[in-house]
Amino acid sequence: MRSDEDFRAWAAQRRQALVRTATLLTAGDPHTAEDVVQTAMTKLYLAWPRLRDVRDRDAYARRVLVNAFTDEMRTSRRKREDLRSQLPDRAVGTGAVDDDSRLLFAALGELPDRMRATVVLRYFHDLSVADTAQALRCTQGTVKSQTARALEKLKHRLGPALRDDRGLRPDHPGHPQRDTALIPPTHATLTAGRLS
């Protein structure tokens, strides 16, 4: 079964990247991210024999991941319930996540799912407007407007907490008094590999 071996090799190489993307899509919820990745991997495995002719398997995987995320968010809204009668004694650990990542996850969590997906694909994966539109199955105008609205919301939410390239917050005495740019510090946080 050459196809199975090929899929296993591809999945072993790409799984961590898919988990990072799913973690951003779910605004830092590692459990839901794992569920989304597992669903996407199952769908990819079933489609794998047909993917031999696909030029960019990673783009196809991102599309499957975003679709799995959308489905998960749609169904989880319908069935939100806690079946435990008592709260756990202690909080469940979320892994090694630094303060900047927590802040970013909280801000991403305030965005609607579609806006969050647009920002993650545009600035975490550095996709073009056209590639993002293709992955989300929408027009380029929708990607532009969703991105603009999302960045405005993130700037409003994160503005006071953003750091410049030297790690200084805008309220730090050594920070030059200029407009704080949103994308470079946030993009650096997303791509620095600090997401465990």
C-alpha positions in Angstrom: 0.0 0.0 0.0 2.2 2.7 -1.3 -0.5 5.3 -0.9 -0.7 4.7 2.9 3.0 5.1 3.3 3.0 8.3 1.3 0.2 9.7 3.4 1.9 8.7 6.7 5.2 10.4 5.5 3.3 13.6 4.5 1.2 13.7 7.7 4.2 13.2 9.9 6.0 16.1 8.2 3.0 18.5 8.1 0.9 17.7 11.2 2.6 20.2 13.5 2.1 23.1 11.0 -1.6 22.1 10.8 -1.9 22.1 14.6 -0.3 25.5 14.8 -2.8 26.9 12.2 -5.7 25.2 13.9 -4.6 26.6 17.3 -4.7 30.1 15.8 -8.0 29.4 14.1 -9.5 28.3 17.4 -8.0 31.3 19.2 -5.6 29.2 21.3 -7.9 26.3 22.2 -5.5 23.3 21.9 -8.2 20.7 22.4 -10.5 22.0 19.7 -7.4 22.5 17.5 -6.5 18.8 17.8 -10.1 17.8 17.0 -10.1 20.0 13.9 -6.7 18.6 12.7 -7.9 15.0 13.3 -11.0 15.7 11.3 -9.0 17.3 8.5 -6.4 14.4 8.5 -9.2 11.9 8.2 -10.7 13.7 5.2 -7.3 14.0 3.7 -6.5 10.3 4.2 -9.8 9.4 2.5 -9.0 11.7 -0.5 -5.3 10.9 -0.7 -5.5 8.5 -3.6 -7.1 11.3 -5.7 -4.5 13.8 -4.6 -1.7 12.4 -6.7 -2.3 15.0 -9.4 -2.8 17.9 -7.0 0.1 20.4 -7.5 0.0 21.9 -4.0 -1.1 19.4 -1.4 -0.4 22.0 1.4 -2.9 24.4 -0.1 -5.5 21.6 -0.4 -4.8 20.6 3.3 -5.3 24.2 4.4 -8.6 24.3 2.6 -9.7 21.1 4.3 -8.5 22.4 7.7 -10.4 25.7 7.3 -13.5 23.7 6.3 -13.1 21.4 9.3 -12.7 24.4 11.5 -15.9 26.0 10.1 -17.8 22.8 10.6 -16.5 22.4 14.1 -17.5 25.9 15.1 -20.9 25.5 13.5 -21.7 22.3 15.4 -20.1 23.3 18.7 -22.4 26.3 18.9 -25.3 24.1 18.7 -24.2 21.6 21.3 -22.4 23.7 24.0 -23.1 22.0 27.2 -21.1 20.9 30.2 -22.0 17.5 31.4 -20.0 17.6 34.6 -21.8 18.3 37.8 -18.7 19.7 39.5 -15.8 21.8 38.3 -12.4 20.1 38.3 -10.1 20.7 41.3 -7.5 22.5 39.2 -7.2 24.1 35.8 -6.1 22.0 32.9 -2.7 23.2 31.7 -2.6 24.8 28.3 1.1 24.0 27.6 3.9 26.5 27.4 2.2 29.6 26.0 3.8 33.0 26.7 2.0 36.2 27.6 2.1 37.6 24.0 0.6 34.4 22.6 -2.2 34.5 25.3 -2.9 38.1 24.4 -3.0 37.3 20.7 -5.3 34.2 21.3 -7.7 36.3 23.3 -7.8 39.0 20.6 -8.3 36.4 17.9 -11.0 34.8 20.0 -13.0 38.0 19.8 -13.1 37.9 16.0 -15.8 36.1 14.1 -14.7 32.8 12.7 -14.5 34.0 9.1 -12.4 37.1 10.0 -10.1 35.0 12.2 -9.6 32.5 9.3 -8.8 35.4 6.9 -6.2 36.9 9.3 -4.6 33.5 10.0 -4.3 32.6 6.3 -3.1 36.1 5.2 -0.6 36.8 8.0 0.4 33.5 9.5 0.6 31.6 6.2 1.5 34.7 4.1 -1.1 33.8 1.5 -2.0 36.4 -1.2 -5.5 37.8 -1.3 -6.2 35.5 -4.3 -5.0 32.4 -2.5 -6.9 33.3 0.7 -10.0 33.8 -1.3 -9.6 30.4 -3.0 -9.0 28.7 0.4 -12.1 30.3 1.9 -14.2 30.0 -1.3 -15.1 33.6 -1.4 -14.2 36.7 -3.5 -11.1 38.7 -3.2 -13.2 41.7 -2.2 -14.5 39.7 0.8 -11.0 38.8 1.8 -10.0 42.5 1.7 -12.9 43.7 3.6 -12.7 40.9 6.2 -9.0 41.6 6.6 -9.5 45.3 7.0 -12.2 44.9 9.6 -10.2 42.2 11.5 -7.1 44.3 11.6 -9.1 47.3 12.9 -10.5 45.2 15.7 -7.1 43.7 16.5 -5.5 47.2 16.5 -8.2 48.5 18.8 -7.8 45.4 21.1 -4.0 45.0 21.0 -2.9 48.6 20.3 -1.8 49.4 23.9 -0.1 46.1 24.4 1.9 45.9 21.2 5.7 45.9 21.2 8.0 47.3 18.6 10.9 45.4 17.2 13.0 46.1 20.3 10.4 44.6 22.6 9.2 48.0 23.9 5.6 48.7 24.6 4.3 52.1 23.4 4.0 53.4 27.0 7.7 52.6 27.6 9.9 55.7 28.0 12.4 54.5 25.4 9.7 53.9 22.8 9.7 56.5 19.9 6.4 58.4 19.8 5.0 57.2 16.5 2.0 55.3 15.3 2.3 51.6 16.3 2.1 49.3 13.3 0.0 46.2 14.0 1.1 43.7 11.5 4.9 43.4 12.0 4.8 42.6 15.8 1.7 40.4 15.5 3.2 38.6 12.5 6.4 38.1 14.4 4.5 36.6 17.3 2.6 34.3 15.0 5.7 33.1 13.1 8.3 33.0 15.9 7.4 29.5 16.7 6.4 30.3 20.2 3.2 28.3 19.9 3.6 24.9 21.5 
